[in-house]
Amino acid sequence: MLATLHAAVRANKGRKFKPNDLPDFDHAAAAVGYCDAFFTDHKLCKLLTLPPVGLDTAFVCRVMSDVGDAVDWLGVLPHADRTPKDSAARA
């Protein structure tokens, strides 16, 4: 994944490689391959999702940069019981 992202930046003559790209790529590599969703900035989202890179499709991970999309995606998750446990009941 790191090599794919690095090559995609190098192949795009209109986009210059920035020092912060490496940590961004590390975060993406750690998340996209293992998580159901990855929330990031617009530039990295575009890089991860557009063909021929398409890492979101290759790893079946929803990649989003829009806060509204993230909230909508989180809203479809099943909610766990969030009531605090009574510590006296455990004693």
N, C-alpha and C positions, 0 to 999 in steps of 0.2 A: 504494500500500500504506500509506503514512504517513497519508494522508487517511482511509482505511478504518479503521485502528486508532484514530485520534483520534476519529472519529465514533462508533465502537463504545463507547469509554469515555464519551463525552458522552451517548450514548443510554441507557447503563446508570446509572440514578439511584442505585443502591446502591453504585456504585464511584466514588470521588473520584479526580480526576486528580492524580498526584504528580509532582514535578519529575524523578524518576528514570525516569518513563515515556518521556520523549523519547529518551534514549539507548537504552533497551530497544527502542523502536520502530525506531530507526535500525539497530540490530544485526539485528533481525528482517527489515527491508527489504533489508539487504545480503545476508542469507543465504537466506531462504526462496525468493526468486526464482531463485537460482542453484545452490543445493546440494540434495543428495539428502536430507539430514537436518539438523535444527536442534535443539540441546539447550538448554533454557532452564528458568526457574522455572515453578512450577505456574500462577500467575496469568496469565503471558504465554502459556503453552501453551494454557490454556483460552480465552483471548481469540482466539488465532490459529485455533483449530480448531472452535470451536462455531459453528453457524449463527446468524445469517446471514453472519458474517464468512467462515469457511471458507477462509482463505488457504492452508492446507495442501493442500486439494483443488484449489484454483484453480491453484496452482503446482507440484503434484505433489512435495511435500516432506514427509517424515515429521517431524512436530514432536513432541518428547518432553520430559517433565519428570522422569520416573522413571529413576533410575540403572540399575535392572535392565533396563528396556526399552532403554536406550541400549547397555548391554553386550550384550544379546541381538542388537540390530540390528548392532552392530559385529562381532559374532561371525560373521555371515553374509557379511561382506566377504571377497573373496579375499585371501589373504596373500601378500605379495611375499617374495622371497628376502631374508632379513634377515642373511645371513652376511656378515661384513666382508670386503671385498676385500683381497687380499694386495698390499700396496704394492710388494713386491719383484718380483712378477710383472709389474707395469706398467713397471718400470724397464728 
